[in-house]
Amino acid sequence: MHDMTFKALVVHEAGEGRFRRVVEQRRVSDLPGGDVLVRVHYSSLNYKDALSASGNRGVTRKYPHTPGIDAAGEVVSAPGGGPEAGTKVLVCGYDLGMNTAGGFGQYIRVPATWVVECPVDLSLLDAMRIGTAGFTAAQCVAALQEAGSRQDNGPVLVTGATGGVGSIAVILLARRGFKVTAVTGKETAHAFLRELGATDILTREQATAGGNRMLLRERWEGVVDTVGGDTLATAIKSTRYGGTVTCCGNAASGDLPLSVYPFILRGVRLIGIDSAQCSRARREEIWNRLSGAWRIDNLADISTVIPLAELDGYIERMLQGTIRGRVVVDMQEGE
Ligand SMILES: NC(=O)c1ccc[n+]([C@@H]2O[C@H](COP(=O)([O-])OP(=O)(O)OC[C@H]3O[C@@H](n4cnc5c(N)ncnc54)[C@H](OP(=O)(O)O)[C@@H]3O)[C@@H](O)[C@H]2O)c1
């Protein structure tokens, strides 16, 4: 078992700041130490993976490296404690795929504290159709509701709406009875967003209009922002009195050009959302919600399932911002 080989996407430094990605054979004995060995059935592509796979040192310090912040599979062995062999588990976030070999390999070995049992009502495939992106969307929606956002107070703005986090946020909000305004740069995706439940659509230009003013007309009861920068700043300036903004991403920028006025004159609340280190209790609560009351019945419509051999091209597309919905990697295809 220890020297068994398996396939993994490995990112290598190719000199002069370039990186190359190759599907290679690895050995289980190459994996880092850890309590639980998991055979990965499915992984999924998240924005952070695209950064790791293209040499972003803020995400991954050392190469060669196997990215993949999400993994769904079954426990092979857990000599150091953890769920018994055969248990269906999810490993999402923590250091997986950052500086620990991740879910784009057919096996991972991780600390027992990173392992969450997959809810019985959720298949491993659907869990990865949701993945960290969908989990993060659910955390944003939960945070808005916990902060008191109400359906009858006005629309919720979702930015980067055709992306993984954005598309699932649109679905979850619409199903909870919120009116959703979606921001997208994809002219061809308006019908897709309306099918998910968006009632209004803004272009990226419209979503940053009036950006040099300190406050703008009050519009949003809540915001799910995945892109940062001017878009987030404009959204905060347009949030109504007492409204709540959740900030989870930086697909456009890590900057936030803003004054204090939305906070001190309108009582706007800005809530940061993190899925990598969030507590185990919160993780279980959100996954249980996603397999129960917040179950999404059309996950297949917003996701594409690909073999490991096609992942390289999808990473490139994610960096260009042209992917729609979620990408799941079938790690056992052809086995
Ligand atoms: N805090 C956390 O724990 C956490 C967890 C998951 C993800 N994230 C972050 O959330 C963000 C979205 O992740 P994802 O997996 O949903 O990525 P994704 O699938 O690539 O979606 C990002 C979307 O943002 C929009 N976008 C891309 N470049 C843009 C630009 N320059 N200006 C404006 N909009 C742009 C695009 O949507 P449109 O074409 O529709 O505009 C794109 O589809 C990323 O920054 C990611 O790192 C954070």
The ligand as an ORCA input file, in Angstrom:
! r2SCAN-3c Opt
* xyz 0 1
  N     -13.019     33.749      1.623
  C     -12.970     32.481      1.269
  O     -12.823     31.577      2.084
  C     -13.160     32.154     -0.179
  C     -13.656     30.908     -0.575
  C     -13.917     30.670     -1.951
  C     -13.616     31.668     -2.871
  N     -13.086     32.848     -2.435
  C     -12.776     33.910     -3.374
  O     -13.970     34.306     -4.029
  C     -13.668     34.735     -5.352
  C     -14.528     33.960     -6.349
  O     -14.153     32.588     -6.315
  P     -14.785     31.566     -7.366
  O     -14.277     30.228     -7.018
  O     -16.229     31.846     -7.463
  O     -14.045     32.083     -8.701
  P     -14.612     32.087    -10.202
  O     -15.488     30.903    -10.428
  O     -13.428     32.314    -11.063
  O     -15.562     33.358    -10.231
  C     -15.083     34.675    -10.165
  C     -15.994     35.557    -11.010
  O     -15.628     36.917    -10.762
  C     -15.849     37.672    -11.944
  N     -14.573     38.325    -12.306
  C     -13.411     37.731    -12.682
  N     -12.471     38.653    -12.938
  C     -13.057     39.847    -12.708
  C     -12.592     41.193    -12.803
  N     -11.343     41.486    -13.160
  N     -13.446     42.182    -12.485
  C     -14.724     41.916    -12.093
  N     -15.228     40.654    -12.004
  C     -14.400     39.654    -12.305
  C     -16.308     36.699    -13.033
  O     -17.754     36.689    -13.007
  P     -18.621     37.490    -14.102
  O     -18.013     37.169    -15.432
  O     -19.998     36.961    -13.912
  O     -18.504     38.944    -13.817
  C     -15.821     35.366    -12.518
  O     -16.591     34.299    -13.025
  C     -12.163     34.531     -5.529
  O     -11.467     35.724     -5.268
  C     -11.827     33.495     -4.482
  O     -10.485     33.551     -4.081
  C     -12.868     33.091     -1.128
*
